[in-house]
Amino acid sequence: MSSKESCPVVNIPCNLGKRHGITAAWFTEDKISVTAYSNKLLQSVNNRPPVNAPVKVTHLAPTFILDEPILRSLVSECSNVFLNLQVVKSSSPAASIDYLKISRTYRSAIRACLEKLEDLITNTKPRDLEQYQNYVTIFYSVEYIWHLVEILIVDSNSATAVVPNLLEWVQYHFPTANRMATELLQQGRDVDSNEEYWGVVKGLIIQGQIQVARALLRLHTKSEMVCFEVAEQILQTMPIYSAYGGLSVPKFKSQWQYWSANARSKIDAGILAAEPDLEEIVKLVVGDRQTWTEQCRYATSWFEYFPGYLFYTESTCKYYELGTFANTWLSQCISTGGMNATYKYLDKIILSVMENNLPQVLHNIQNICDNKWFLTHLVDLLYHCGQLTLSTGGTEDQDAEKLFRESLLYDFGTLLMSRNASLWEVGLDYLEFSSTEGLGAREALLARIPIRNEKQALKLISAAKKNNFPAVESEICKVLVKRNLANRLYGNALE
């Protein structure tokens, strides 16, 4: 069911490897060492043929994409959000924090980053186009997943009813129908002459936008015909469930069944047969399975139409029920050969979120090529809002969530300080809130940052003073003195 994801091919210049095979082993957590000679071809070191050529060792590591200026600004902006959350949480543990607002702030930064990347793509050279398109694909996936986790897990009200939030989610990420509906409504009468008219109305219905769809139907030139009036009456009287509407679930379902039976009787009577498109719309509204299955063929992903299907069939669905419905719908879509007959990695993560399988979600997110930026920030947010659940209940893993968060902060902070000379200050902040090892790593990594100019050196000295690292401060000063003496800047050396 899973499709092959595109992976980069790395060519290793090694003639010995061509003749005798290669061996690979983990060097660090995210780095692999590759050398000549295969363990399968040569079972013993004694059997290795004598070769005068040197044996090279090649280290393979994921691409560090955060060097890109636009992504670097995303890291800097979100580090401020991260830092503010840590400061508030550590200074006032009992303080009431709006985690939903913090999550939206993160998403807002991601959206701004995507818009900048898309602007860059329109003006970029062809040789760099694929690289930026990959960045857009990565962070669109991040935005999809983050938004879904936000409405299902971070939002404390998600336990009541999830369908309204899912409809909002799908409307946000698939805005074509809404955008085209706005254009049609601005035209006024005779909008049905537009060849996109019925497609837009169906798109609105599929996304649960009943009121906008009704407005477009009223602009149809045949809107005064009996079939249109009947369809309007069906849409107008459709019961809509609200967790805060004061209506119990059994009472709502009773109303829905009565309304649905009435609507189906009109379909069976052929009242809507004069307008096949209108009849299809009403069939969608009453949750006709065959009609919805046929629509799957036109979806770009399995989850695009899923919230709408729930809206018309199981609008009282709770989060704990969502996984069952999602799997049923997915099987239904795959059986039609829809979604271009593919099941992508993003689809897998979305399904895991809907199944409330958080450990699997986090495991899959680790494979997104964003240098674990997404995983680190999402885990930190879930940890603070009390929604990070990884332990199985045993005494040995009671601190699993805390240790997992700290390890991610340590890895991400270390990555920033060791791989990018302009993000070391941000890396310091992440290490400050990681484990005890992270606090120790700050001093060691700060001393290893290459000094490019005096301005940077002064920043490093200031950071060393602020964090009480006298040895680092002294080492940087020694480097500056030697450099100034070599350049015959004796006055600067004396300072």
Secondary structure, 3 states (H helix, E strand, C coil): CCCCCCCCCCCCCCHHHHHHCEEEEEEECCEEEEEECCCCCCCCHHHCCCCCCCCCEEEECCCCHHHCHHHHHHHHHHHHHHHHHHHHHHHCCCCCCCHHHHHHHHHHHHHHHHHHHHHHHHCCCHHHHHHHHHHHHHHHHHHHHHHHHHHHHHCHHHHCCCHHHHHHHHHHHCCHHHHHHHHHHHHCCCHHHCCCHHHHHHHHHHCCCHHHHHHHHHCCCCCCCHHHHHHHHHHHCCCCCCCCCCCCHHHHHHHHHHHHHHHHHHHHCCCCCCCHHHHHHHHHHCCCHHHHHHHHHHCCCCCCCHHHHHHHHCCCCCHHHHHHHHHHHHHHHHHCCCHHHCCCHHHHHHHHHHCCCHHHHHHHHCCCCCCCHHHHHHHHHHHHCCCCCCCCCCHHHCCHHHHHHHHHHHHHHHHHHHHCCCCHHHHHHHHHCCCHHHHHHHHHHHHHCCCCCHHHHHHHHHHHHHCCCHHHHHHHHHHHHHHHHHCCCHHHHHC
